Amino acid sequence: MVIKTYDAYTRLSTMEANRFANFLFEHQEGKKATKKAIRKAIQYSTKDIPGLGGYVFAMEEKDEILGLAVVNKTGMGDYIPENFLVFFVIHGEHRGGDIEKKLLDYTLQYCKGDVAIHITDENQYPNKKFFEEKGFNATHLEMRLNR
C-alpha cells in the first residue's frame, strides 16, 4: 500500500485525473458532487486551473485505488482554515479499517495549517465521529444562499 501526493509540482496526467474523478464520483455517498465539480477540485489542487492549489493524496495497492483525499488551499489562514478537505473518499470495500486513518493521518501531516471539512446530513460518510476522533470539532453552522 502506497500513498502518492500530487500537487502543482507533481502533475496528474489527464488520464489519471479522470480515473480519480471517476473513483470519487462512484464511491462518494450521500449528496453526490457532479463529475464536473470533482474534476474542478482536482484541477484546482494541481493548479491546472488558476488558484492557490492544494493536494491530491491517492492511496493505492497494485493499481487499485483504496482511497482519495482532495485538499484545496484557501490562502485565508487568519480567519478561515488554510486548507479545505474537499473530498475524502474510501473504496466501499475498504471502509472501517486502517485505510481511512492512514490516509487522513497522512493528509493532516502533509498539510500546513488548519484543515476544514464539510459534513452534511446527506453526506454522512465519512462520518462526523471519525473526524471528531481525529481532533476536528464543529465551529459554526454554515448557511448558504444558493443562486
C-alpha positions in Angstrom: 0.0 0.0 0.0 1.4 3.4 -1.0 0.2 7.0 -0.8 1.1 9.2 -3.7 0.9 13.0 -3.5 0.0 15.2 -6.4 0.2 19.0 -6.5 1.4 21.8 -8.8 4.9 20.2 -9.0 3.8 16.5 -9.3 1.3 16.8 -12.0 -1.5 14.4 -12.8 -1.9 13.2 -16.4 -5.4 13.7 -17.9 -6.0 10.0 -17.8 -5.1 9.8 -14.1 -7.2 12.8 -13.2 -10.2 11.2 -15.0 -9.5 7.9 -13.2 -9.5 9.8 -9.8 -12.7 11.8 -10.7 -14.5 8.5 -11.7 -13.4 6.9 -8.4 -14.6 9.8 -6.3 -17.9 10.0 -8.2 -18.6 6.3 -7.9 -17.6 5.9 -4.2 -19.0 9.1 -2.6 -22.1 8.7 -0.6 -25.0 11.0 0.3 -25.5 14.1 -1.8 -23.2 13.5 -4.8 -21.0 16.1 -6.3 -21.0 16.1 -10.1 -18.1 14.8 -12.1 -17.6 18.4 -13.3 -17.3 19.7 -9.7 -15.0 16.8 -8.8 -12.7 17.5 -11.8 -12.6 21.2 -10.9 -11.5 20.5 -7.3 -8.7 18.2 -8.6 -7.6 20.7 -11.2 -7.5 23.5 -8.6 -5.4 21.3 -6.3 -2.9 20.6 -9.0 -3.0 24.2 -10.4 -4.3 23.1 -13.8 -6.7 26.0 -13.3 -5.7 29.3 -11.7 -5.7 29.4 -7.9 -3.6 28.6 -4.8 -3.5 24.9 -5.5 -3.6 22.1 -2.9 -3.0 18.4 -2.9 -4.5 15.1 -4.1 -3.5 12.2 -2.0 -4.1 8.7 -3.5 -3.8 5.5 -1.5 -3.3 2.6 -3.9 -2.4 -1.0 -3.9 -1.5 -2.8 -7.1 -3.1 -0.1 -9.3 -6.3 -0.3 -7.2 -7.5 3.0 -5.6 -8.3 2.4 -2.0 -8.9 6.0 -1.1 -8.5 9.6 -2.2 -8.3 12.9 -0.5 -8.5 16.2 -2.3 -7.4 19.4 -0.5 -7.7 22.9 -1.8 -5.7 25.7 -0.2 -7.7 28.7 0.7 -5.0 31.3 1.4 -7.1 32.7 4.2 -5.4 31.4 7.4 -6.2 34.3 9.6 -9.9 33.9 9.5 -10.8 30.5 8.0 -8.6 27.4 7.8 -5.8 27.4 5.3 -6.8 24.0 3.9 -10.2 22.7 2.8 -10.6 18.9 2.6 -13.0 18.9 -0.4 -13.2 15.1 -0.9 -12.2 12.2 1.4 -13.5 9.0 -0.1 -12.6 5.4 0.7 -13.5 2.5 -1.6 -16.6 0.9 -0.2 -15.0 -2.5 0.3 -12.2 -1.0 2.5 -14.1 1.3 4.8 -14.0 0.9 8.6 -10.4 -0.3 8.6 -6.9 1.3 8.9 -7.1 2.8 5.4 -9.2 5.8 6.5 -7.0 6.5 9.5 -3.8 6.2 7.5 -5.0 8.4 4.6 -6.3 11.1 7.0 -3.2 11.0 9.2 -1.0 11.4 6.0 -3.2 14.2 4.8 -3.1 16.1 8.1 0.7 15.6 8.4 1.3 16.9 4.9 -1.0 20.0 5.1 0.4 23.0 6.9 -2.1 25.0 9.0 -5.7 24.3 9.9 -8.0 22.0 7.9 -11.7 22.2 7.4 -14.2 19.7 6.1 -18.0 20.0 5.5 -20.1 17.1 6.6 -23.8 17.3 6.0 -26.8 15.2 6.9 -26.8 13.9 3.3 -23.1 13.2 3.3 -22.5 11.0 6.4 -19.5 9.1 5.1 -17.0 9.6 6.3 -19.0 10.3 9.5 -18.7 13.1 12.0 -17.5 10.8 14.8 -14.5 9.7 12.7 -13.3 13.3 12.3 -14.0 14.2 15.9 -11.8 11.3 17.0 -9.0 12.9 14.9 -9.4 16.3 16.6 -11.9 18.0 14.4 -14.7 20.0 16.0 -17.7 21.9 14.9 -17.0 25.6 15.0 -20.1 27.1 13.4 -23.2 26.5 11.4 -22.8 27.3 7.7 -25.8 28.8 5.9 -25.8 29.4 2.1 -27.9 31.3 -0.3 -27.6 29.3 -3.5 -28.3 31.2 -6.6 
